Amino acid sequence: MEFEQCRVADIEALTGFLSEVDLTLSGLDAPSVRLWIERDESGAIVGSTGYEISGDGRHALIRSVAVSPMQRSRARGSALARYALERAVEEGAMRAWLFSRRSGSFWQTLGFESADRDELAEALADTHQVRLFQQTGQLGCEVAWSRSLAAS
């Protein structure tokens, strides 16, 4: 699996891909959002991963982890998620957070535990996803997850 950093020219295709898998599209082109994509032989996006970094650099909001339905059950999701976590550690993040109402068991296999969504919103108040969820009232419906990024 090869992941390439998402470029401005890829945002439209990534937006379409994330729309198909029902993930948040807010801020995909923002400087605080780091994104990577995986392509198939034809050049179509079949996987994505990324995170938003907090203003202080200590927290990463994992987002845009998605695998094309035809590519699932091949450990691609785990590889994509781990890739984002590793990049966040390299950037100095100490804790990873995410929202997931549907995939909690997947995230638990990667060491995430249930977290307080208000604590997440406070730690990552300056991120696009948190601001969007607060503005739309969606924050109250979300399920938060978190894990330390410290060496174990």
C-alpha positions as CSV (number, residue, x, y, z in Angstrom):
1,M,0.0,0.0,0.0
2,E,1.3,3.4,-1.0
3,F,-0.1,6.6,0.4
4,E,0.4,9.9,-1.3
5,Q,-0.1,13.3,0.3
6,C,-3.3,14.8,-1.0
7,R,-2.7,17.9,-3.2
8,V,-5.0,20.7,-4.0
9,A,-5.7,19.1,-7.4
10,D,-6.9,16.0,-5.5
11,I,-9.5,17.7,-3.3
12,E,-12.4,17.5,-5.7
13,A,-11.9,13.7,-6.2
14,L,-11.3,13.2,-2.4
15,T,-14.5,15.2,-1.7
16,G,-16.5,12.9,-4.0
17,F,-14.9,9.8,-2.4
18,L,-15.6,11.0,1.2
19,S,-19.2,11.9,0.2
20,E,-19.8,8.3,-1.0
21,V,-18.6,6.9,2.3
22,D,-20.5,9.6,4.3
23,L,-17.6,11.3,6.0
24,T,-17.2,15.0,6.9
25,L,-16.0,17.3,4.1
26,S,-15.3,20.4,6.1
27,G,-11.9,22.0,5.8
28,L,-10.3,19.5,3.5
29,D,-8.2,22.2,1.9
30,A,-7.3,23.9,5.2
31,P,-3.6,24.2,6.2
32,S,-4.3,22.5,9.5
33,V,-5.7,19.4,7.8
34,R,-3.2,16.7,6.7
35,L,-4.5,14.2,4.2
36,W,-3.2,11.2,2.3
37,I,-4.8,9.1,-0.3
38,E,-4.4,5.6,-1.8
39,R,-5.2,5.0,-5.4
40,D,-5.9,1.9,-7.4
41,E,-4.2,0.9,-10.7
42,S,-6.5,3.3,-12.7
43,G,-5.7,6.2,-10.4
44,A,-9.1,6.3,-8.6
45,I,-9.0,7.0,-4.9
46,V,-9.7,3.8,-2.9
47,G,-8.6,4.9,0.5
48,S,-7.9,8.1,2.5
49,T,-6.6,9.1,5.9
50,G,-5.7,12.3,7.7
51,Y,-6.0,14.5,10.8
52,E,-6.4,18.0,11.9
53,I,-3.8,19.3,14.3
54,S,-4.7,21.6,17.2
55,G,-3.3,25.1,17.4
56,D,-0.8,24.0,20.1
57,G,0.2,20.9,18.2
58,R,-0.5,18.6,21.1
59,H,-3.7,17.1,19.8
60,A,-4.7,15.4,16.5
61,L,-8.3,14.9,15.4
62,I,-8.2,11.8,13.2
63,R,-10.5,12.1,10.2
64,S,-11.2,11.0,6.7
65,V,-10.1,7.4,7.3
66,A,-12.0,5.6,4.6
67,V,-11.7,2.6,2.4
68,S,-13.7,2.0,-0.8
69,P,-16.3,-0.7,-0.2
70,M,-14.7,-3.0,-2.8
71,Q,-11.4,-2.8,-0.9
72,R,-12.6,-3.5,2.6
73,S,-11.7,-6.4,4.8
74,R,-8.1,-6.4,3.7
75,A,-6.6,-4.5,6.7
76,R,-6.5,-1.3,4.6
77,G,-8.5,0.7,7.2
78,S,-6.1,-0.2,9.9
79,A,-3.1,0.6,7.8
80,L,-4.6,4.0,6.8
81,A,-5.4,4.8,10.4
82,R,-1.9,3.8,11.7
83,Y,-0.3,5.9,9.0
84,A,-2.2,9.0,10.2
85,L,-1.3,8.2,13.8
86,E,2.4,7.9,13.0
87,R,2.4,11.2,11.1
88,A,0.7,12.9,14.0
89,V,3.3,11.6,16.4
90,E,6.1,12.8,14.0
91,E,4.5,16.2,14.2
92,G,4.5,16.2,18.0
93,A,0.9,15.3,18.8
94,M,0.5,13.7,22.3
95,R,-3.1,12.6,22.0
96,A,-5.3,11.5,19.1
97,W,-9.1,12.0,19.1
98,L,-11.9,11.2,16.7
99,F,-15.6,11.2,16.3
100,S,-17.3,7.9,15.3
101,R,-20.8,6.8,15.8
102,R,-20.5,3.7,13.6
103,S,-17.0,2.3,13.9
104,G,-16.2,2.3,17.6
105,S,-15.2,-1.4,17.7
106,F,-12.7,-0.7,14.8
107,W,-11.1,2.2,16.7
108,Q,-10.9,0.1,19.9
109,T,-8.7,-2.4,18.1
110,L,-6.3,0.5,17.5
111,G,-6.2,1.4,21.2
112,F,-8.9,4.1,21.3
113,E,-11.2,4.4,24.3
114,S,-14.5,6.1,24.7
115,A,-13.9,9.8,25.5
116,D,-15.8,12.9,26.6
117,R,-16.9,14.8,23.5
118,D,-16.8,18.1,25.4
119,E,-13.2,17.5,26.3
120,L,-12.5,16.7,22.7
121,A,-14.3,19.9,21.6
122,E,-12.2,21.9,24.1
123,A,-8.9,20.4,23.1
124,L,-9.6,20.8,19.4
125,A,-11.8,23.9,19.4
126,D,-10.0,25.5,16.5
127,T,-10.5,22.5,14.1
128,H,-12.9,22.6,11.2
129,Q,-14.7,19.5,12.2
130,V,-15.4,20.6,15.7
131,R,-16.5,24.1,14.6
132,L,-18.8,22.6,12.0
133,F,-20.3,20.1,14.6
134,Q,-20.8,23.0,17.1
135,Q,-22.4,25.3,14.5
136,T,-24.8,22.6,13.2
137,G,-25.7,21.2,16.6
138,Q,-24.3,17.8,15.5
139,L,-21.7,17.8,18.3
140,G,-24.4,16.6,20.8
141,C,-25.0,13.5,18.6
142,E,-21.4,12.5,18.2
143,V,-19.5,9.8,20.0
144,A,-15.9,10.7,20.9
145,W,-12.9,8.4,21.1
146,S,-9.3,9.1,22.2
147,R,-5.9,7.5,22.9
148,S,-2.5,8.6,24.0
149,L,0.2,8.8,21.4
150,A,3.0,8.5,23.9
151,A,5.3,5.6,23.4
152,S,4.0,2.5,25.0
